[in-house]
Amino acid sequence: MFKTIKFRVWAFDAEWIPDPRAGRLLYDLSDDLPDADVLKHMWKEGGTTEEDPTPYLKTVVCRIGIGGRLGDCDGQKAWRCDRKVID
């Protein structure tokens, strides 16, 4: 339970995102193959099932995506940074 909220609040998220470039190299896929098809191939090789069509892939074939937001308590002033990918 929050008893007080500071005037400014930071929120952020960092996630592992499958990297199509790594998938192309790992599975010797064509550069012309669309990213979505590369990701499908990566998930298939990663053990996709009907219950889990997008299984967790090893971090070696992922990049880090980061998103953040700074907000003021009055809700009127806020900015956010879009997700960035760190190579």
SETORLO-770817 format. One record per residue: residue number from 1; y, z, x of N, C-alpha, C in turn. Coordinates in pm, whole numbers, padded with zeros to 5 digits, always signed. Layout:
BEGIN
<rec NUM, <Y, Z, X>, <Y, Z, X>, <Y, Z, X>>
...
***
This chain:
BEGIN
<rec 1, <-00117, +00000, +00084>, <+00000, +00000, +00000>, <+00124, +00000, +00089>>
<rec 2, <+00218, -00088, +00056>, <+00345, -00092, +00127>, <+00443, +00002, +00057>>
<rec 3, <+00500, +00095, +00133>, <+00600, +00185, +00075>, <+00741, +00131, +00094>>
<rec 4, <+00761, +00056, +00202>, <+00890, -00007, +00225>, <+00866, -00147, +00280>>
<rec 5, <+00966, -00230, +00261>, <+00962, -00365, +00316>, <+01088, -00382, +00399>>
<rec 6, <+01070, -00424, +00521>, <+01185, -00447, +00608>, <+01266, -00565, +00557>>
<rec 7, <+01392, -00573, +00600>, <+01481, -00678, +00554>, <+01427, -00817, +00591>>
<rec 8, <+01376, -00831, +00711>, <+01320, -00959, +00754>, <+01170, -00943, +00775>>
<rec 9, <+01096, -01041, +00728>, <+00950, -01037, +00738>, <+00900, -01166, +00804>>
<rec 10, <+00815, -01151, +00905>, <+00749, -01265, +00969>, <+00608, -01275, +00917>>
<rec 11, <+00565, -01393, +00888>, <+00425, -01418, +00853>, <+00380, -01540, +00932>>
<rec 12, <+00259, -01536, +00983>, <+00211, -01651, +01058>, <+00061, -01665, +01041>>
<rec 13, <+00013, -01782, +01078>, <-00129, -01812, +01066>, <-00167, -01902, +01183>>
<rec 14, <-00280, -01875, +01243>, <-00334, -01962, +01347>, <-00478, -01996, +01308>>
<rec 15, <-00511, -02123, +01315>, <-00644, -02167, +01273>, <-00702, -02265, +01374>>
<rec 16, <-00834, -02266, +01382>, <-00904, -02368, +01460>, <-00919, -02490, +01371>>
<rec 17, <-00873, -02606, +01419>, <-00877, -02729, +01342>, <-00964, -02830, +01417>>
<rec 18, <-01066, -02887, +01353>, <-01148, -02987, +01421>, <-01060, -03100, +01476>>
<rec 19, <-01090, -03143, +01598>, <-01010, -03244, +01668>, <-01083, -03378, +01670>>
<rec 20, <-01034, -03478, +01594>, <-01100, -03608, +01592>, <-01112, -03672, +01731>>
<rec 21, <-01015, -03649, +01816>, <-01021, -03706, +01951>, <-01142, -03651, +02027>>
<rec 22, <-01165, -03520, +02015>, <-01282, -03459, +02079>, <-01411, -03513, +02018>>
<rec 23, <-01412, -03534, +01886>, <-01529, -03589, +01819>, <-01562, -03729, +01865>>
<rec 24, <-01459, -03810, +01885>, <-01482, -03947, +01934>, <-01546, -03944, +02073>>
<rec 25, <-01497, -03856, +02159>, <-01551, -03846, +02294>, <-01692, -03789, +02294>>
<rec 26, <-01713, -03683, +02218>, <-01842, -03615, +02216>, <-01954, -03702, +02160>>
<rec 27, <-01924, -03775, +02053>, <-02026, -03854, +01985>, <-02015, -04003, +02014>>
<rec 28, <-01930, -04041, +02110>, <-01913, -04180, +02151>, <-01881, -04269, +02030>>
<rec 29, <-01781, -04227, +01953>, <-01739, -04301, +01833>, <-01622, -04393, +01868>>
<rec 30, <-01608, -04499, +01794>, <-01503, -04599, +01816>, <-01364, -04540, +01790>>
<rec 31, <-01268, -04586, +01869>, <-01129, -04546, +01848>, <-01075, -04600, +01715>>
<rec 32, <-01139, -04706, +01663>, <-01095, -04767, +01537>, <-01143, -04691, +01415>>
<rec 33, <-01240, -04602, +01433>, <-01293, -04525, +01321>, <-01188, -04427, +01270>>
<rec 34, <-01160, -04426, +01140>, <-01058, -04335, +01085>, <-01093, -04188, +01113>>
<rec 35, <-00990, -04107, +01130>, <-01009, -03965, +01159>, <-01100, -03897, +01056>>
<rec 36, <-01082, -03931, +00929>, <-01163, -03869, +00824>, <-01313, -03896, +00846>>
<rec 37, <-01346, -04017, +00889>, <-01486, -04050, +00915>, <-01539, -03979, +01039>>
<rec 38, <-01452, -03962, +01138>, <-01492, -03887, +01258>, <-01522, -03742, +01220>>
<rec 39, <-01436, -03683, +01137>, <-01458, -03545, +01095>, <-01587, -03532, +01015>>
<rec 40, <-01616, -03627, +00927>, <-01741, -03624, +00851>, <-01861, -03627, +00945>>
<rec 41, <-01853, -03710, +01049>, <-01962, -03719, +01146>, <-01976, -03587, +01223>>
<rec 42, <-01864, -03528, +01261>, <-01867, -03400, +01333>, <-01931, -03292, +01247>>
<rec 43, <-01894, -03286, +01118>, <-01952, -03185, +01029>, <-02101, -03210, +01006>>
<rec 44, <-02139, -03338, +00997>, <-02280, -03370, +00981>, <-02360, -03319, +01101>>
<rec 45, <-02308, -03347, +01220>, <-02375, -03301, +01342>, <-02368, -03149, +01356>>
<rec 46, <-02269, -03089, +01293>, <-02252, -02943, +01300>, <-02336, -02867, +01199>>
<rec 47, <-02414, -02939, +01117>, <-02505, -02872, +01024>, <-02457, -02864, +00881>>
<rec 48, <-02387, -02965, +00833>, <-02339, -02964, +00696>, <-02455, -02948, +00596>>
<rec 49, <-02428, -02876, +00490>, <-02523, -02860, +00380>, <-02449, -02883, +00250>>
<rec 50, <-02522, -02889, +00141>, <-02457, -02906, +00011>, <-02369, -02785, -00022>>
<rec 51, <-02414, -02667, +00019>, <-02336, -02545, -00008>, <-02216, -02532, +00086>>
<rec 52, <-02228, -02589, +00207>, <-02122, -02579, +00307>, <-02098, -02716, +00370>>
<rec 53, <-02019, -02801, +00301>, <-01999, -02938, +00350>, <-01910, -02947, +00474>>
<rec 54, <-01837, -02841, +00506>, <-01752, -02840, +00625>, <-01780, -02715, +00707>>
<rec 55, <-01896, -02711, +00775>, <-01932, -02591, +00852>, <-01836, -02568, +00969>>
<rec 56, <-01834, -02445, +01014>, <-01752, -02409, +01130>, <-01803, -02485, +01251>>
<rec 57, <-01714, -02551, +01320>, <-01750, -02624, +01441>, <-01713, -02541, +01563>>
<rec 58, <-01786, -02558, +01669>, <-01757, -02485, +01792>, <-01613, -02508, +01833>>
<rec 59, <-01552, -02406, +01888>, <-01411, -02414, +01922>, <-01382, -02519, +02030>>
<rec 60, <-01483, -02560, +02105>, <-01461, -02661, +02208>, <-01421, -02796, +02149>>
<rec 61, <-01454, -02822, +02022>, <-01417, -02948, +01957>, <-01302, -02929, +01859>>
<rec 62, <-01225, -02824, +01880>, <-01113, -02793, +01790>, <-00983, -02777, +01868>>
<rec 63, <-00874, -02782, +01794>, <-00743, -02748, +01847>, <-00691, -02632, +01764>>
<rec 64, <-00583, -02572, +01809>, <-00525, -02459, +01737>, <-00406, -02507, +01656>>
<rec 65, <-00405, -02475, +01526>, <-00291, -02506, +01440>, <-00218, -02376, +01409>>
<rec 66, <-00086, -02377, +01420>, <-00007, -02256, +01398>, <+00101, -02283, +01295>>
<rec 67, <+00116, -02193, +01201>, <+00223, -02202, +01102>, <+00291, -02067, +01091>>
<rec 68, <+00418, -02065, +01060>, <+00488, -01938, +01048>, <+00600, -01945, +00946>>
<rec 69, <+00645, -01828, +00906>, <+00754, -01820, +00809>, <+00831, -01691, +00832>>
<rec 70, <+00962, -01702, +00824>, <+01050, -01586, +00832>, <+01123, -01580, +00699>>
<rec 71, <+01120, -01466, +00633>, <+01188, -01453, +00504>, <+01274, -01328, +00496>>
<rec 72, <+01380, -01337, +00419>, <+01465, -01221, +00391>, <+01422, -01159, +00260>>
<rec 73, <+01444, -01030, +00246>, <+01400, -00959, +00126>, <+01459, -01013, -00003>>
<rec 74, <+01580, -01065, +00003>, <+01640, -01113, -00122>, <+01577, -01244, -00168>>
<rec 75, <+01493, -01304, -00083>, <+01424, -01426, -00121>, <+01510, -01551, -00120>>
<rec 76, <+01640, -01537, -00090>, <+01730, -01651, -00093>, <+01732, -01728, +00039>>
<rec 77, <+01715, -01657, +00150>, <+01719, -01721, +00279>, <+01581, -01716, +00341>>
<rec 78, <+01530, -01830, +00372>, <+01399, -01835, +00437>, <+01387, -01968, +00510>>
<rec 79, <+01314, -01967, +00617>, <+01283, -02091, +00685>, <+01137, -02087, +00725>>
<rec 80, <+01084, -02201, +00749>, <+00945, -02206, +00793>, <+00931, -02313, +00899>>
<rec 81, <+00833, -02293, +00983>, <+00802, -02399, +01079>, <+00672, -02463, +01033>>
<rec 82, <+00667, -02593, +01040>, <+00546, -02663, +01000>, <+00435, -02637, +01100>>
<rec 83, <+00315, -02661, +01056>, <+00201, -02642, +01146>, <+00215, -02733, +01268>>
<rec 84, <+00197, -02674, +01381>, <+00201, -02747, +01507>, <+00061, -02741, +01566>>
<rec 85, <+00024, -02843, +01636>, <-00105, -02844, +01703>, <-00083, -02831, +01852>>
<rec 86, <-00151, -02735, +01909>, <-00139, -02709, +02053>, <-00255, -02777, +02123>>
<rec 87, <-00227, -02867, +02214>, <-00334, -02934, +02290>, <-00377, -02845, +02405>>
***
